[in-house]
Amino acid sequence: MTIWPSPVHSRGESRRLSREFSAVGVDIPPARLRQIAAHGPASEREWVDVSFALVASNLLTEKRRSRRRLTQRRVVRCAIVAGAVVVALNLLLCVGLLFFILAQHTLPY
């Protein structure tokens, strides 16, 4: 028997699940998914399709999550580098201004 990720109660949930299943190549209408989830009669092929679709959609979800985490790490790294560059430029500007002010106060001879 297939373990459902959560009970399919609403039409919206069954439509979402049907779209997820279609993304992995299993086309089952939302109404049929609700019947199968309610332990209605289903053929062995439908159970195999549903089992495959659940596993494949979970794999796709994990792949998306890992890509998102990687992108977040890259963004944070770029933000840190950009912040360090801004701080370094600010420091250089302050040192340049300090030298300019000190050069104005020195004697010309």
C-alpha positions in Angstrom: 0.0 0.0 0.0 1.2 3.5 -0.7 1.6 6.0 2.1 0.3 9.4 1.2 2.3 12.5 2.2 -0.9 13.8 3.8 -4.6 12.9 3.4 -6.0 14.4 0.2 -9.2 16.1 1.4 -9.7 19.2 -0.8 -10.0 19.7 -4.5 -7.1 22.1 -4.4 -4.8 19.6 -2.8 -5.7 16.9 -5.3 -5.1 19.4 -8.2 -1.7 20.3 -6.8 -0.8 16.6 -6.4 -2.0 15.9 -9.9 0.2 18.7 -11.3 3.2 17.3 -9.3 2.5 13.9 -10.7 2.3 15.2 -14.2 5.7 16.8 -13.8 7.2 13.4 -13.3 5.2 11.8 -16.1 2.2 10.3 -14.3 -1.1 11.7 -15.6 -3.9 11.0 -13.1 -6.8 13.4 -12.8 -7.5 15.0 -9.5 -10.8 13.4 -9.0 -9.2 9.9 -9.4 -6.5 10.8 -6.9 -9.2 11.7 -4.4 -10.9 8.3 -5.0 -7.6 6.4 -4.6 -6.7 8.4 -1.5 -10.1 7.6 0.0 -9.2 3.9 -0.4 -11.4 3.4 -3.4 -10.8 0.6 -5.9 -7.6 1.0 -7.8 -5.8 -1.3 -10.2 -2.2 -2.5 -9.5 -0.9 -0.3 -12.3 -2.5 2.8 -10.7 -0.8 1.9 -7.4 2.5 1.5 -9.1 2.0 4.8 -10.9 1.1 6.6 -7.7 4.0 5.1 -5.8 6.4 6.1 -8.5 5.0 9.6 -8.7 5.3 10.1 -4.9 8.9 9.0 -4.9 9.8 11.0 -8.0 8.1 14.1 -6.8 9.9 13.9 -3.4 13.2 13.5 -5.3 12.4 16.6 -7.4 11.5 18.5 -4.2 14.8 17.6 -2.6 16.7 18.6 -5.7 14.9 22.0 -5.7 15.7 22.5 -2.0 19.3 21.7 -2.4 19.6 24.1 -5.4 17.9 26.8 -3.3 20.3 26.2 -0.4 23.2 26.4 -2.7 21.9 29.6 -4.3 21.4 31.1 -0.8 24.9 30.3 0.2 26.2 31.9 -3.0 24.2 35.0 -2.4 25.4 35.3 1.2 29.0 34.8 0.1 28.6 37.5 -2.5 27.0 39.9 0.0 29.9 39.3 2.4 32.5 40.0 -0.3 30.6 43.1 -1.5 30.5 44.4 2.1 34.2 43.7 2.6 34.9 45.6 -0.7 32.8 48.6 0.5 34.6 48.6 3.9 38.0 48.4 2.2 37.2 51.3 -0.2 35.9 53.3 2.7 39.2 52.7 4.6 41.3 53.7 1.6 39.2 56.9 1.1 39.7 57.8 4.8 43.4 57.1 4.7 43.7 59.2 1.5 41.8 62.0 3.1 44.0 61.8 6.2 47.1 62.1 4.1 45.7 65.0 2.2 44.8 66.9 5.4 48.3 66.1 6.9 50.0 67.3 3.6 48.2 70.7 3.9 49.5 71.3 7.3 53.2 70.6 6.6 55.7 73.3 5.9 56.6 73.8 2.2 60.4 73.9 3.0 
